[in-house]
């Protein structure tokens, strides 16, 4: 199978925020475009919970990427101008070191022996990769969804590491509705007896738990408004229906089932648990200075040092609501940065950045053109 | 244990909308106040999915009811003036006939042999009860959540059966977001191996599935806005935490767990599946006249014959969104009824009618005072 991934060895041992360390860990990454001689045209993309480093097709891997229409020659993130890097998140299962990998100290898969993962670890690993590629300062750091939280951690922990920042549909801290959803997704996996405290295998795999987790994800990633128009009360044809009691009957149910089928065996359940919990833990306020007026999201964001920022949110996003994007934009303005805040009325909810390329692409292209 | 329930025998056989019939079925109900000599002061309450007939305390059962602050002497539904009836829903498990009851034809519990249940069956059974109590015409029919859908069915199937109607946080038809949520709740129960195609018992009970279903319910019954203020990122004390991997850590998680604990053993899982599916199936448009312009929600609502109606919705309700309450209000206006539409900004989402008695009570008291 074509594979465009390259691998970067993290410092070893790589210390983790909440204790413990990783030995011999690495990040999988892909790149598009050419790094300029001055090394000043690099854009780094931090992803959501499940994507791989394959954001778009490239010479070594022609498969469509998860942000195919956003990224490439002449596209909103124009790889004729920018050198773009996307890494698989530390703790994930698409080439970067995570719970499914062999622990070199034991010769066995980490599973739940993987150290507790925080998005600050994701940020630090990504920063090592960027530095390892010989880039002192990114032209722009892009983060969406969970990756937007990792990006805020990156910018707070490494001030001056990027000239510009694009923050998309994310949060400066996890709020209780999102925590409740993710907690329930984790519970569905943990309650699946095949999860077996992380000791599953292909024959005994927490398929039911992963399916529920993914469906709940898709429900909260999209919007009721989109579905009213898209599915209404359309039913499956009788030949599409299964005979079992309480079988799926409406199109919206089979849409969810199709999403779940594609996901459950392609993402490591333990990775899912680690990254989901890391999202709940994230609170940029932890990085505020310990002084009067510290301890707040605003005080923490004030430590970020970028010249310009674009903050994009979607009105129909119930998981990362628009108010949180406004909070990020306000906080970045407090640093003296020039901040564009764009509220889009995409109907697709949280997932809009993946699918509503007309709206998102226009905002991003406009911002990057002015850099 | 004190018990205020009385029982009404439905006609036998009682025919079901989707086929089949019930033999020897009954409804459990409670009443408050006194029926006037003219039998013209009766209010009937149709409940949401899980409540019993015990809407409020009374002489025979002093336990607090699920609408305790709404209903009683001097309360918004003033039982000094009104004779109030609340029944447990047909198909439920709080005294009315449902899947957990013995099928008199076999001597075994119905379980999944209970006939397919529609909210029209709930409506018809309720109408029989009201007629059986000697009431030709209700002063007011009240329905909230699922009960609001049953109430619309009642009014369409039995025109002229109520002078007034109070419709609360409900829907004229199930929309895909709500269907997706309920479908996932049912799936969590069905995937629990202890569900065993409906053949569980106390020792092998689908506790995990019911817990996930209930938590997902609570998440969608409340609102992100309420939780931001109520839970924020408050964590449990370390002594409250369990030692297991990925244990609950935030207050919002233990709040959900407490809700689930109270529910899982107190509601029959098969009843839950039947009532949940009945909600998905509900579409008042099925009752529209078969003529040009028929087939729509509007055309169906036009068949309702009440003099006055109060339609209440909540801006933070994600399960039964305000737009659906507006649709009901508009439809009822189309019948010539005098309709009050009240949009409340209660932060508690769909559950607001249960807890925001100041706002809901004021609207209901004002409406009833003018009857």
Interface residues (C-beta under 8 A of the other chain):
Chain A: X112 X173 X174 X175 X176 X177 X179 X180 X181 X183 X184 X186 X187 X188 X190 X191 X193 X197 X198 X208 X211 X212 X215 X216 X219 X223 X224 X227 X228 X230 X231 X232 X233 X245 X246 X248 X249 X250 X251 X252 X253 X256 X273 X277 X280 X283 X318 X321
Chain B: X112 X173 X174 X175 X176 X177 X179 X180 X181 X183 X184 X186 X187 X188 X190 X191 X193 X197 X198 X208 X211 X212 X215 X216 X219 X223 X224 X227 X228 X230 X231 X232 X233 X245 X246 X248 X249 X250 X251 X252 X253 X256 X273 X277 X280 X283 X318 X321
